[in-house]
Amino acid sequence: MTSLTLTAPGRLRGVIHVPGDKSISHRAVIFNAIATGEARVTNFLSGADCLSTIACVRALGVPVERTGDAVIVRGVGLRGLAEPADVLDCGNSGTTLRLLSGLLAGQPLFAVLTGDASLRSRPQRRIVAPLRALGAQLDGRDTGDRAPLAVRGATLRGGHYELPVASAQVKSALLLAALAGEGPLTLTGKIASRDHTERMLQAMGADLTVGPATLTLRPTSTLASLTLRVPGDPSSAAFWWVAAAIHPDAELVTPGVCLNPTRTGALDVLRAMGAKIDITNERLEGSEPVGDVTVRSSRLRGTTISGELIPRLIDEIPVLALAAACAEGETLVRDAQELKAKETDRIATVAAGLARLGVMVEPTADGMGIIGAPALTGAALESHGDHRLAMAWAVAALVARGETRISDPDSAAVSYPGFWETVAAVRAGS
């Protein structure tokens, strides 16, 4: 569908099982592809991005079967990947392109990675430069800053690299490149980002030492396959947490959500804003902490989102901006220039959408300032083909006065298949 029109329901109720975590789903396929043995991954996210990862891994000679939300990966070992016969199409997935670029940089083969127009416009020097520093042979448009990227694999040297930006994708690309390198790799600098790669590699037997300010990976000969259930994605659950908090009559439950401390920034911000949040049934599933999160209607107040919080909630900023729009006082988002390198420039696109909803918002070079509005006014909102914008505007429609029309709503399927069906169920209170 090209657009969808919604109005606000009188109440929101529901128990919502959000899709499997996107970051963990990507890694479960890529890491098990180079392991020894067979792995079964359940609650796998079947969104377009993760399906791009499966397609690329298959093109590298790895048998992958998918049935419903279950994926079986038969690993070919650390040196068993085959040279692809064609260009690897990563679709819209930056994670696919960046992690595979790191992995293939240390493999004895040649590959070209590309994607859709959005992905080809996104900066890649952040991975290309550090990989070249390890001896990788990578090239692409704009001296390697834009895909398509050409990778001619080599045995990479170890050493030390200081991360200038807190990025789980950059960190993961370097660790994957170093798995079969000539010596240990130590990472310092801004290593405080999502740690799913570290947790999964350790669970698979990699010689990885994690310290408070350093990561050291020593080359390994084999990884053991890892069967796991992917926990619910907190970046997807955040849309429902905000919806419940800003709606005047709401109670929404999201069971089995990943509560990895590197991913709970949205919960921390919502608590700071005064949201009514309960977490129950906390447990470990595999190497990840999991729990059931309930959020109820709340009276929110403005806050500041900046500094070390940003890497823990970068994908949730579009919907947290809606929480700010419905809060009393001002909310400041700072240190979030990374938003400009997402599927859209999310500083510009989020600010434009909020303004259409009647919110006072001022975009800045690294974020925005938002003054909470008494009420949102329905409007025609552009998703720009960005899945997180489409879903954020759906949350706005659940509380806005009048009709809200959202362009290109199908883009939500990139990370959340079935999102609109869930919206309909929640609106009906089922």
Stockholm file with secondary structure:
# STOCKHOLM 1.0

chainA/1-430         MTSLTLTAPGRLRGVIHVPGDKSISHRAVIFNAIATGEARVTNFLSGADCLSTIACVRALGVPVERTGDAVIVRGVGLRGLAEPADVLDCGNSGTTLRLLSGLLAGQPLFAVLTGDASLRSRPQRRIVAPLRALGAQLDGRDTGDRAPLAVRGATLRGGHYELPVASAQVKSALLLAALAGEGPLTLTGKIASRDHTERMLQAMGADLTVGPATLTLRPTSTLASLTLRVPGDPSSAAFWWVAAAIHPDAELVTPGVCLNPTRTGALDVLRAMGAKIDITNERLEGSEPVGDVTVRSSRLRGTTISGELIPRLIDEIPVLALAAACAEGETLVRDAQELKAKETDRIATVAAGLARLGVMVEPTADGMGIIGAPALTGAALESHGDHRLAMAWAVAALVARGETRISDPDSAAVSYPGFWETVAAVRAGS
#=GR chainA/1-430 SS CCEEEECCCSCEEEECCCCBCHHHHHHHHHHHHTSEEEEEEESCCCSHHHHHHHHHHHHTTCCEEEETTEEEEEEECTTCCCCCSSCEECTTCHHHHHHHHHHHHTSSSEEEEECCHHHHTSCCHHHHHHHHHTTCEEEEHHHHTEEEEEEECCCCCCEEEEESSCCHHHHHHHHHHHTTSSSCEEEEESCCSCCHHHHHHHHTTCEEEECSSCEEEECCSCCBCCCEECCBCHHHHHHHHHHHHHSSSEEEEEEEEECCGGGCHHHHHHHHTTCEEEEEEEEEETTEEEEEEEEECCCCBCCEECGGGGGGTGGGHHHHHHHHHTSBSEEEECSCGGGGGSSSCHHHHHHHHHHHTTCEEEEETTEEEEECCSSCBCCEECCTTCHHHHHHHHHHHTTSBSCEEEECGGGGGGTCTTHHHHHHHHHTTC
#=GC SS_cons         CCEEEECCCSCEEEECCCCBCHHHHHHHHHHHHTSEEEEEEESCCCSHHHHHHHHHHHHTTCCEEEETTEEEEEEECTTCCCCCSSCEECTTCHHHHHHHHHHHHTSSSEEEEECCHHHHTSCCHHHHHHHHHTTCEEEEHHHHTEEEEEEECCCCCCEEEEESSCCHHHHHHHHHHHTTSSSCEEEEESCCSCCHHHHHHHHTTCEEEECSSCEEEECCSCCBCCCEECCBCHHHHHHHHHHHHHSSSEEEEEEEEECCGGGCHHHHHHHHTTCEEEEEEEEEETTEEEEEEEEECCCCBCCEECGGGGGGTGGGHHHHHHHHHTSBSEEEECSCGGGGGSSSCHHHHHHHHHHHTTCEEEEETTEEEEECCSSCBCCEECCTTCHHHHHHHHHHHTTSBSCEEEECGGGGGGTCTTHHHHHHHHHTTC
//
